[in-house]
């Protein structure tokens, strides 16, 4: 979308020389959007009746622009594209709805009679006639419309759902079934839908009587479930006139769900990466502890070896000093030295008995 940059003085001159309706035709902003910008930049705007008085050459009061302003003196206004009614200050739902409504090829008109019915329209009619039977709604993936209305209102419901389905397909989406529920599938996201007729409760006329529920002919179309569900109801505007808004809402729900899935995917990847990092740190620590414990064990083993050698040498010197170094003692000294060599981590002499 193209934009234009104005100073406060330029916008001030614009709003005092051009009617708001003409401004909204040139710029992609609503009346409220213009008012918010003028308030933000402390620009006074004409009061009610200003343009009517000017039209009849009556005296008008023009408020002066205060040249003192603490913010940046640069205002960016979006230019309206030819034929577009989208205002950038509107909600995403309104913007998307207008986008669909402004598409000349979008099938938005519900006809008085269905021509070229969608395959789901045909299947729904066959189901009502008993030509299609489902053994299990959870196992059979054939799709019919989720319509719950009186028989005399079925044709209206079919016309609405047929046009709705054609608009869904035109927008690049499809109809699907998930866990036995009829859905619209947008970019892989399934959103439940349901069309039902409102019933009016008639209180019992006798003490032991029961209430009756009488169909009213008023339709409700629901999308989503639980906290994310949204309903549209017949009123001054019938459901047939809300198709663009319904589909726009479905698309925004799917986009939000897709964003949530992507955020969840990224968060899961980050969590897995963090777990991997922690596991690597733990592995390195465990390996380091194991090496250190091995070092301590070998040093203790070496110290024991030194003590044994000292003891062997002490025994030998004692026997020499007392002239008692006989073959039997020498044999013990040789045996003890072999055991010391076996225990010494620097020698690790094999021992046929101790190694087994």
C-alpha positions, 0 to 999 in steps of 0.5 A, spaced: 500 500 500 502 506 497 503 512 503 504 519 503 508 523 508 505 530 511 507 535 516 502 537 522 501 543 518 499 540 512 494 535 515 491 541 519 490 545 512 487 538 509 482 537 514 480 544 514 479 544 507 476 537 505 470 534 508 471 528 512 468 523 507 472 526 501 478 524 505 476 517 507 475 516 499 482 518 498 486 515 504 485 508 507 482 510 513 476 511 517 473 517 520 475 515 527 482 513 524 483 520 522 480 523 528 485 519 532 491 521 528 489 528 529 488 527 536 495 524 537 498 530 533 494 535 537 491 537 530 484 541 531 478 538 527 472 542 524 466 541 529 459 538 527 456 543 522 462 546 520 461 544 512 454 545 512 455 553 514 460 553 509 456 551 504 451 556 505 456 562 506 455 562 514 460 565 519 465 559 521 470 558 527 477 555 525 481 553 530 488 555 530 494 550 530 498 550 536 505 550 533 508 547 539 508 540 539 513 535 543 513 529 538 516 528 531 513 532 525 512 527 520 505 523 519 504 517 514 497 516 511 496 510 507 493 512 500 486 508 498 487 503 492 482 504 487 476 500 488 478 498 495 474 499 501 479 497 506 481 501 512 488 500 515 485 502 522 479 497 522 480 490 525 483 484 521 476 481 521 473 487 518 479 488 513 478 480 511 471 481 510 471 487 505 477 483 502 472 478 500 466 482 499 470 486 494 472 480 490 467 480 484 468 473 482 467 470 490 460 466 490 457 471 495 449 471 493 445 465 496 440 463 490 433 462 490 434 455 487 441 451 487 444 450 480 450 446 479 450 443 486 456 442 490 457 434 491 456 435 498 449 438 497 448 432 493 450 427 498 446 431 503 440 430 499 441 423 498 442 422 506 436 425 507 432 420 502 435 414 505 440 413 499 446 413 504 447 410 510 452 411 515 454 405 520 458 409 524 459 417 524 466 416 527 468 411 522 465 413 515 468 419 512 463 421 507 461 428 508 454 431 509 452 438 511 451 439 519 444 441 518 439 441 524 433 444 522 425 442 520 424 439 514 420 445 511 426 449 512 431 444 509 431 447 502 433 454 505 439 451 509 441 447 503 442 453 499 446 457 504 450 451 505 451 450 498 453 457 497 458 457 503 461 451 501 462 454 494 465 460 497 470 456 501 472 452 495 473 459 492 478 461 497 482 455 496 479 451 502 475 445 503 470 441 507 473 435 511 471 431 517 475 430 524 473 425 529 466 424 526 465 432 526 464 436 519 469 441 519 472 446 514 479 445 513 484 451 512 491 450 511 491 444 515 487 446 520 480 443 521 474 448 524 468 445 526 461 448 523 454 447 525 447 450 522 441 449 527 434 452 527 432 455 534 427 452 538 422 456 542 420 453 549 413 453 550 411 452 558 406 447 560 399 448 560 398 443 566 401 442 573 404 435 570 405 437 563 412 438 560 415 444 556 414 444 548 420 446 543 417 449 537 422 451 531 422 458 530 425 458 523 431 462 525 438 459 524 444 459 527 451 458 524 456 456 529 464 455 528 469 452 533 468 449 539 469 450 547 472 457 548 473 458 541 466 458 538 463 463 535 456 464 532 452 468 527 444 468 528 438 471 524 436 478 525 435 484 521 441 481 517 440 473 515 445 468 515 445 469 507 448 476 508 453 474 513 457 469 508 463 474 507 464 475 515 463 468 517 468 465 512 473 471 514 472 469 521 474 462 519 480 464 516 483 468 521 481 462 526 485 458 522 491 463 521 491 464 529 491 456 530 497 456 525 501 461 528 500 457 535 502 451 532 508 454 529 510 457 536 508 451 539 513 447 534 519 452 535 518 452 543 518 444 543 524 445 538 527 450 543 525 445 549 528 439 546 535 443 544 535 445 552 534 438 554 539 436 549 544 441 552 543 439 559 544 432 557 550 434 554 552 438 560 550 432 565 554 427 560 560 431 561 560 432 568 558 424 569 564 423 565 569 428 569 566 425 576 568 418 573 575 420 571 576 424 577 574 418 582 578 413 578 584 418 579 582 418 586 582 410 586 588 410 583 592 414 587 589 411 593 592 404 590 598 407 589 599 409 596 597 402 598 603 400 594 608 404 597 606 402 604 606 395 602 613 396 599 615 399 605 613 394 609 616 389 605 623 392 605 622 393 613 621 386 614 627 384 609 632 389 613 629 386 620 631 379 617 638 381 615 640 385 621 638 379 625 641 374 620 635 370 619 634 371 612 632 364 610 629 361 603 622 361 606 623 369 608 626 370 601 620 366 598 615 371 602 619 377 600 618 375 592 611 373 593 609 380 596 613 384 591 609 380 586 603 382 589 605 390 590 607 390 582 600 387 581 596 392 585 601 398 583 597 402 577 604 404 574 605 396 573 599 392 573 603 386 573 598 380 571 596 375 577 594 368 575 590 368 582 587 375 583 586 376 576 581 371 576 
